[in-house]
Amino acid sequence: MVRDSDGHRFQMPVGGQTVSGAQPHGQTITSELAKLMSHLAERLSGTEDGKPKIFRDSAIGNLSEFFERFRELNVRSNADLDRLVADCQRIVRGVEPQDLRDS
């Protein structure tokens, strides 16, 4: 089990896995964030078979859900991870999917 900053034990799904004390939760969280950001970058770049790639609202929605789960986990075991999540959150804060389609 993972403990939050108040010492409470919990399990929580992150990227299809359950975070627990037996897993390197910082590594799992980092992997999930990298996957979400890579997907967003891939959807925003180039074309697929000569056609623009499909960009769905869920690309931003999934990131917003990740940030909320990260905040709820309140796991502060790694200052670099906290900074990385904060930086990514700043990048997409206030960004609407339609704004990205229009740009």
C-alpha positions as a Markdown table, in Angstrom:
| # | Residue | x | y | z |
|---|---|---|---|---|
| 1 | Met | 0.0 | 0.0 | 0.0 |
| 2 | Val | 1.1 | 3.6 | -0.6 |
| 3 | Arg | 0.7 | 6.2 | 2.1 |
| 4 | Asp | -0.3 | 9.7 | 1.4 |
| 5 | Ser | 1.4 | 12.7 | 3.1 |
| 6 | Asp | -0.9 | 12.2 | 6.1 |
| 7 | Gly | 0.2 | 8.6 | 6.4 |
| 8 | His | -3.1 | 7.1 | 5.2 |
| 9 | Arg | -2.8 | 3.8 | 3.2 |
| 10 | Phe | -4.4 | 3.5 | -0.2 |
| 11 | Gln | -4.3 | 1.9 | -3.6 |
| 12 | Met | -5.1 | 3.9 | -6.7 |
| 13 | Pro | -5.1 | 3.0 | -10.4 |
| 14 | Val | -2.6 | 5.0 | -12.5 |
| 15 | Gly | -2.3 | 4.2 | -16.2 |
| 16 | Gly | -4.1 | 0.8 | -15.9 |
| 17 | Gln | -1.9 | -0.2 | -13.0 |
| 18 | Thr | -2.7 | -0.1 | -9.3 |
| 19 | Val | -0.1 | 1.9 | -7.3 |
| 20 | Ser | 0.9 | 0.2 | -4.2 |
| 21 | Gly | 3.9 | 0.1 | -1.8 |
| 22 | Ala | 5.4 | -2.8 | -3.8 |
| 23 | Gln | 5.7 | -0.7 | -7.0 |
| 24 | Pro | 8.0 | 2.2 | -7.7 |
| 25 | His | 5.0 | 4.6 | -7.8 |
| 26 | Gly | 7.1 | 7.6 | -8.9 |
| 27 | Gln | 8.3 | 5.5 | -11.9 |
| 28 | Thr | 4.7 | 4.4 | -12.7 |
| 29 | Ile | 3.4 | 8.0 | -12.5 |
| 30 | Thr | 6.3 | 9.3 | -14.7 |
| 31 | Ser | 5.6 | 6.6 | -17.2 |
| 32 | Glu | 1.9 | 7.5 | -17.4 |
| 33 | Leu | 2.7 | 11.2 | -17.8 |
| 34 | Ala | 5.2 | 10.5 | -20.5 |
| 35 | Lys | 2.6 | 8.3 | -22.4 |
| 36 | Leu | 0.0 | 11.0 | -22.2 |
| 37 | Met | 2.3 | 13.8 | -23.3 |
| 38 | Ser | 3.7 | 11.7 | -26.1 |
| 39 | His | 0.2 | 10.9 | -27.3 |
| 40 | Leu | -0.7 | 14.6 | -27.3 |
| 41 | Ala | 2.5 | 15.6 | -29.2 |
| 42 | Glu | 1.9 | 12.8 | -31.7 |
| 43 | Arg | -1.7 | 13.9 | -32.4 |
| 44 | Leu | -0.6 | 17.5 | -32.8 |
| 45 | Ser | 2.2 | 16.8 | -35.3 |
| 46 | Gly | 2.1 | 16.0 | -38.9 |
| 47 | Thr | -0.2 | 13.8 | -40.9 |
| 48 | Glu | -1.1 | 10.1 | -41.2 |
| 49 | Asp | -1.3 | 8.7 | -44.7 |
| 50 | Gly | -1.4 | 12.3 | -46.1 |
| 51 | Lys | -4.4 | 13.2 | -43.9 |
| 52 | Pro | -4.3 | 15.3 | -40.7 |
| 53 | Lys | -4.2 | 13.1 | -37.6 |
| 54 | Ile | -7.4 | 12.9 | -35.6 |
| 55 | Phe | -7.3 | 15.0 | -32.4 |
| 56 | Arg | -9.9 | 14.1 | -29.8 |
| 57 | Asp | -10.9 | 16.1 | -26.8 |
| 58 | Ser | -9.9 | 13.1 | -24.7 |
| 59 | Ala | -6.2 | 14.0 | -25.3 |
| 60 | Ile | -6.6 | 17.0 | -23.0 |
| 61 | Gly | -9.2 | 15.4 | -20.8 |
| 62 | Asn | -6.9 | 12.5 | -20.0 |
| 63 | Leu | -4.2 | 14.8 | -19.0 |
| 64 | Ser | -6.6 | 16.8 | -16.8 |
| 65 | Glu | -7.7 | 13.5 | -15.1 |
| 66 | Phe | -4.1 | 12.6 | -14.6 |
| 67 | Phe | -3.3 | 15.9 | -12.9 |
| 68 | Glu | -6.3 | 15.5 | -10.6 |
| 69 | Arg | -5.3 | 11.9 | -9.7 |
| 70 | Phe | -1.7 | 13.1 | -9.0 |
| 71 | Arg | -3.0 | 15.8 | -6.8 |
| 72 | Glu | -5.3 | 13.4 | -4.9 |
| 73 | Leu | -2.4 | 10.9 | -4.4 |
| 74 | Asn | -0.5 | 13.7 | -2.7 |
| 75 | Val | 2.7 | 11.6 | -3.1 |
| 76 | Arg | 5.6 | 13.9 | -2.5 |
| 77 | Ser | 8.5 | 11.5 | -2.8 |
| 78 | Asn | 10.3 | 13.1 | -5.6 |
| 79 | Ala | 10.8 | 16.9 | -6.1 |
| 80 | Asp | 11.8 | 16.3 | -9.8 |
| 81 | Leu | 8.5 | 14.5 | -10.4 |
| 82 | Asp | 6.5 | 17.2 | -8.7 |
| 83 | Arg | 8.2 | 19.8 | -10.8 |
| 84 | Leu | 7.7 | 17.8 | -14.0 |
| 85 | Val | 4.0 | 17.4 | -13.4 |
| 86 | Ala | 3.6 | 21.1 | -12.5 |
| 87 | Asp | 5.4 | 22.1 | -15.7 |
| 88 | Cys | 3.2 | 19.9 | -17.8 |
| 89 | Gln | 0.1 | 21.1 | -16.1 |
| 90 | Arg | 1.1 | 24.7 | -16.8 |
| 91 | Ile | 1.6 | 23.9 | -20.5 |
| 92 | Val | -2.0 | 22.7 | -20.9 |
| 93 | Arg | -3.8 | 24.8 | -18.3 |
| 94 | Gly | -6.6 | 26.8 | -20.0 |
| 95 | Val | -6.0 | 25.1 | -23.4 |
| 96 | Glu | -9.2 | 24.0 | -25.1 |
| 97 | Pro | -9.1 | 21.1 | -27.6 |
| 98 | Gln | -10.7 | 23.3 | -30.3 |
| 99 | Asp | -7.9 | 25.9 | -29.8 |
| 100 | Leu | -5.4 | 23.2 | -30.7 |
| 101 | Arg | -7.3 | 22.1 | -33.7 |
| 102 | Asp | -7.5 | 25.7 | -35.0 |
| 103 | Ser | -3.8 | 26.4 | -34.6 |
